[in-house]
Amino acid sequence: MDVAGYTVSRPLSGASRYDLVAEKDGRFIKIQVKSLKQDSAYKNSPLPLPSVCP
């Protein structure tokens, strides 16, 4: 998914130390998500919301 010129991706495994990674011009930035709010405006997002463990 492209956001503001960045390519945003999720890691392949759940054991990663980050939730998302953004890349632009060969530079990578780790992104750690602290909380999520489900919003119906994003129901067709190409990145599915991660599962929450109880």
Backbone as CSV, one residue per row, in Angstrom:
resi,resn,N_x,N_y,N_z,CA_x,CA_y,CA_z,C_x,C_y,C_z
1,MET,0.847,-1.158,0.000,0.000,0.000,0.000,0.900,1.231,0.000
2,ASP,0.548,2.235,-0.778,1.306,3.485,-0.821,0.577,4.565,-0.035
3,VAL,1.314,5.227,0.868,0.763,6.301,1.686,1.742,7.463,1.651
4,ALA,1.321,8.593,1.122,2.145,9.813,1.080,3.532,9.557,0.504
5,GLY,3.601,8.742,-0.546,4.885,8.464,-1.190,5.687,7.341,-0.559
6,TYR,5.204,6.765,0.537,5.852,5.652,1.204,5.154,4.353,0.816
7,THR,5.914,3.281,0.695,5.344,1.955,0.540,5.279,1.347,1.930
8,VAL,4.081,0.975,2.379,3.866,0.462,3.734,3.560,-1.024,3.648
9,SER,4.263,-1.833,4.454,4.097,-3.283,4.436,4.033,-3.831,5.849
10,ARG,3.427,-5.022,5.974,3.398,-5.762,7.235,4.438,-6.876,7.160
11,PRO,5.045,-7.253,8.293,6.011,-8.354,8.296,5.327,-9.684,7.999
12,LEU,6.097,-10.662,7.525,5.553,-11.973,7.204,5.299,-12.824,8.440
13,SER,6.060,-12.601,9.501,5.872,-13.416,10.707,5.384,-12.542,11.856
14,GLY,4.757,-13.165,12.826,4.293,-12.451,14.001,5.386,-12.213,15.025
15,ALA,6.583,-12.702,14.756,7.688,-12.587,15.708,8.545,-11.339,15.470
16,SER,8.112,-10.453,14.586,8.895,-9.253,14.275,8.812,-8.235,15.401
17,ARG,9.822,-7.380,15.490,9.861,-6.346,16.522,9.175,-5.061,16.062
18,TYR,8.408,-5.145,14.999,7.658,-3.992,14.508,6.344,-4.486,13.921
19,ASP,5.379,-3.578,13.781,4.066,-3.927,13.242,3.958,-3.633,11.750
20,LEU,4.604,-2.560,11.318,4.608,-2.156,9.917,5.991,-1.635,9.567
21,VAL,6.296,-1.565,8.280,7.522,-0.931,7.823,7.152,-0.023,6.655
22,ALA,7.744,1.165,6.633,7.515,2.108,5.542,8.836,2.311,4.814
23,GLU,8.781,2.349,3.472,9.988,2.518,2.658,9.779,3.653,1.672
24,LYS,10.789,4.511,1.541,10.779,5.589,0.559,12.219,5.888,0.191
25,ASP,12.484,5.887,-1.104,13.826,6.193,-1.618,14.909,5.313,-0.992
26,GLY,14.602,4.037,-0.750,15.584,3.102,-0.212,15.770,3.169,1.294
27,ARG,15.051,4.042,1.976,15.138,4.144,3.438,13.941,3.445,4.051
28,PHE,14.183,2.669,5.102,13.129,1.921,5.786,12.927,2.470,7.191
29,ILE,11.665,2.534,7.601,11.302,3.018,8.929,10.407,1.970,9.578
30,LYS,10.774,1.519,10.803,9.930,0.592,11.562,8.806,1.378,12.216
31,ILE,7.603,0.777,12.240,6.447,1.421,12.862,5.859,0.466,13.888
32,GLN,5.726,0.932,15.122,5.115,0.157,16.196,3.753,0.767,16.485
33,VAL,2.688,-0.019,16.360,1.331,0.456,16.600,0.992,0.249,18.073
34,LYS,0.575,1.312,18.745,0.253,1.229,20.170,-1.209,0.879,20.408
35,SER,-2.098,1.342,19.560,-3.519,1.016,19.715,-4.213,1.133,18.360
36,LEU,-5.356,0.481,18.257,-6.138,0.499,17.028,-7.578,0.847,17.349
37,LYS,-8.194,1.551,16.442,-9.615,1.839,16.547,-10.238,1.445,15.220
38,GLN,-11.226,0.567,15.263,-11.869,0.148,14.040,-12.764,1.276,13.551
39,ASP,-12.593,1.653,12.288,-13.346,2.745,11.691,-13.980,2.235,10.410
40,SER,-15.270,2.378,10.280,-15.968,1.856,9.102,-15.475,2.505,7.810
41,ALA,-14.857,3.672,7.879,-14.326,4.328,6.679,-13.175,3.535,6.078
42,TYR,-12.531,2.676,6.867,-11.384,1.903,6.395,-11.711,0.425,6.225
43,LYS,-12.972,0.086,6.095,-13.363,-1.322,6.023,-12.801,-2.031,4.797
44,ASN,-12.434,-1.304,3.739,-11.877,-1.915,2.533,-10.365,-1.709,2.433
45,SER,-9.712,-1.501,3.563,-8.270,-1.289,3.581,-7.533,-2.515,3.039
46,PRO,-6.483,-2.312,2.222,-5.724,-3.458,1.705,-4.895,-4.174,2.762
47,LEU,-4.679,-3.537,3.922,-3.958,-4.173,5.022,-4.959,-4.588,6.085
48,PRO,-5.204,-5.883,6.282,-6.173,-6.298,7.302,-5.687,-5.951,8.686
49,LEU,-6.636,-5.654,9.578,-6.280,-5.365,10.960,-5.713,-6.617,11.609
50,PRO,-4.654,-6.481,12.412,-4.097,-7.661,13.082,-5.057,-8.221,14.124
51,SER,-4.937,-9.487,14.402,-5.750,-10.126,15.431,-5.282,-9.674,16.800
52,VAL,-6.196,-9.564,17.711,-5.863,-9.174,19.084,-6.005,-10.396,19.960
53,CYS,-4.951,-10.735,20.687,-4.972,-11.893,21.594,-5.577,-11.465,22.919
54,PRO,-6.421,-12.313,23.515,-7.027,-11.949,24.821,-6.017,-11.966,25.938
